[in-house]
Amino acid sequence: MWYRTSGDVITLTLHVQPGAKKSGVAGLHGDALKIRLAAPPVEGRANEALLKYVAAMFNVPVRQVELRQGEQSRHKVVSIVGSQVDPERLLAEKD
């Protein structure tokens, strides 16, 4: 499963593709949700863009989104605190 919930924390397993034409959810990639990011993988800009994108998707401030694993990898684990958004909705809205 590409996400877990525990109390008010949602943990996502992501496969991130930086340098895409536009940011968006691309569907599942193995046991991870694939996200395309328009930001380049330079000087942490893709990670910063990812956190902002996830915060917008889950309707929370960026400070409630944390990159837990994968700072230098395409495979990342992100946690979101206090969102009422169902992660399954993201697959329904994919590009």
MIBAZA-161063 format. One record per residue (C-alpha): residue number from 1; chain; z, x, y. Coordinates in steps of 0.05 Angstrom, whole numbers, plus 5000, padded with zeros to 4 digits. Layout:
% residues N
- NUM A Z X Y
...
//
This chain:
% residues 95
- 1 A 5000 5000 5000
- 2 A 4982 5027 5069
- 3 A 5043 4999 5104
- 4 A 5117 4985 5091
- 5 A 5167 4944 5130
- 6 A 5242 4957 5132
- 7 A 5282 4915 5180
- 8 A 5246 4918 5247
- 9 A 5208 4983 5229
- 10 A 5136 4982 5205
- 11 A 5112 5047 5173
- 12 A 5036 5058 5169
- 13 A 4998 5108 5126
- 14 A 4935 5125 5165
- 15 A 4871 5165 5155
- 16 A 4847 5183 5225
- 17 A 4776 5202 5244
- 18 A 4777 5233 5314
- 19 A 4714 5242 5356
- 20 A 4685 5174 5339
- 21 A 4640 5135 5388
- 22 A 4695 5083 5399
- 23 A 4765 5071 5373
- 24 A 4776 5018 5320
- 25 A 4801 5000 5251
- 26 A 4750 5019 5198
- 27 A 4784 4988 5138
- 28 A 4820 5019 5079
- 29 A 4810 5091 5057
- 30 A 4846 5098 4990
- 31 A 4919 5080 5003
- 32 A 4912 5089 5079
- 33 A 4886 5049 5137
- 34 A 4826 5085 5167
- 35 A 4825 5088 5243
- 36 A 4768 5117 5284
- 37 A 4789 5148 5350
- 38 A 4745 5163 5409
- 39 A 4790 5221 5429
- 40 A 4772 5292 5408
- 41 A 4818 5330 5361
- 42 A 4836 5380 5415
- 43 A 4905 5399 5442
- 44 A 4940 5338 5413
- 45 A 4896 5289 5450
- 46 A 4877 5252 5387
- 47 A 4950 5243 5367
- 48 A 4966 5218 5437
- 49 A 4908 5170 5435
- 50 A 4929 5147 5365
- 51 A 5000 5130 5389
- 52 A 4973 5091 5449
- 53 A 4922 5054 5404
- 54 A 4975 5036 5352
- 55 A 5023 5013 5407
- 56 A 4969 4968 5436
- 57 A 4952 4939 5367
- 58 A 5025 4924 5353
- 59 A 5040 4900 5424
- 60 A 5097 4949 5436
- 61 A 5109 5004 5487
- 62 A 5085 5074 5466
- 63 A 5158 5097 5464
- 64 A 5168 5051 5403
- 65 A 5113 5087 5363
- 66 A 5128 5153 5329
- 67 A 5084 5202 5292
- 68 A 5127 5219 5231
- 69 A 5079 5263 5191
- 70 A 5011 5295 5197
- 71 A 5008 5325 5267
- 72 A 4953 5374 5246
- 73 A 4922 5329 5192
- 74 A 4876 5269 5187
- 75 A 4928 5238 5140
- 76 A 4985 5212 5184
- 77 A 5047 5170 5178
- 78 A 5067 5129 5239
- 79 A 5127 5083 5250
- 80 A 5131 5025 5298
- 81 A 5197 4994 5319
- 82 A 5206 4922 5342
- 83 A 5136 4893 5332
- 84 A 5124 4821 5311
- 85 A 5051 4835 5291
- 86 A 5034 4829 5217
- 87 A 4999 4893 5195
- 88 A 4952 4852 5150
- 89 A 4922 4824 5214
- 90 A 4892 4892 5230
- 91 A 4846 4889 5170
- 92 A 4821 4820 5191
- 93 A 4803 4848 5259
- 94 A 4767 4911 5236
- 95 A 4700 4931 5266
//
